[in-house]
Amino acid sequence: MKTFKMLSLLLSYPQAEWVNELDLIEEVLDEEMGQNGKAKQQLADLLHSLRTESLLEVEQNYVATFDRNPSHSLHLFEHIHGESRDRGMAMVNLIEEYRKHGLDMDADELPDYVPLFLEYLSQLPAQDACNMLGETIDVMALIGRKLKGNNSPYHTVFDVLEGMSPVEASELPDVPIREMEETIIQFGPSNDGTDPLMVPKAQNAVVRMPQSRKAAAVQTN
C-alpha cells in the first residue's frame, strides 16, 4: 500500500527531493482513500507547514521535534523496553522479519525506526500490512499523543495510522527514554549461547545523528 510509503516520507528527515513533491504525495493519498480514510484531510496541518516554511525551517523543526525531544522518539521499542536488553532482542527479531521480505536496511538507522517500519509495510499485501500495523498501534498511538500534547503537526501522521489499524490502540505506560545523541544497543549472547548480532563481526550497533541533521541542530541554538 503506497500510503505507508507516503507516511514514511513525511516522518523522515526533510529533503528537498520529496518536500518539493507534496502534490504527488497527496495524489497517492487520494488514490487510496478507500484504504486510508481521510488521510489527506488529517495531514492538512503538516502538509501546510511543509509547504509554507523554508526547507531550513522544516529541518530545524524536525530536529527540535525528534532529535531534541526523546519522548517523541521514532524508535518503536524505546517506548516499550527503554534501553533494556529486551529491546535488543526485539530488534533482532524485526530484522529477520524484514529479511524475509527482502527489505535492505539503511545502516544509519535501527530496525525499529518508524519510517523504516512503514517502508516495510508498504511492500506487504494490504491486509498483511494492516495486520502488522495493528501489532504496533499501541506504541504508534503513544507517540502520536505525545506529539499532539506538544502541538506538533507531526501527530497527524499517527492519527492516520490509528485510523488504518484494524484494532483500537490501548494506552501504554511511559517507559524512561535515555537522552543521547548516540544510541548504543548491546547484542550479547542469549541464554542458549548464541549471539544474534545485527552486524557481522561487531558487538554494537551505533546510530549517529547524520551530519545534515547536526547542521540543522546547530541553527536552532
Secondary structure, DSSP 8 states (H G I E B T S, - for coil): -HHHHHHHHHTS---HHHHTTHHHHHHHHHHTHHHHSSHHHHTHHHHHHHHHS-HHHHHHHHIIIIIS-GGG-SBTTHHHHTTSHHHHHHHHHHHHHHHHTT----TTS-TTBHHHHHHHHHTS-HHHHHHHHHHHHHHHHHHHHHHHHTT-TTHHHHHHHHHH-SS-------------SSEEEE----TTS----SSTT-SEEEE---HHHHHHHHHT-
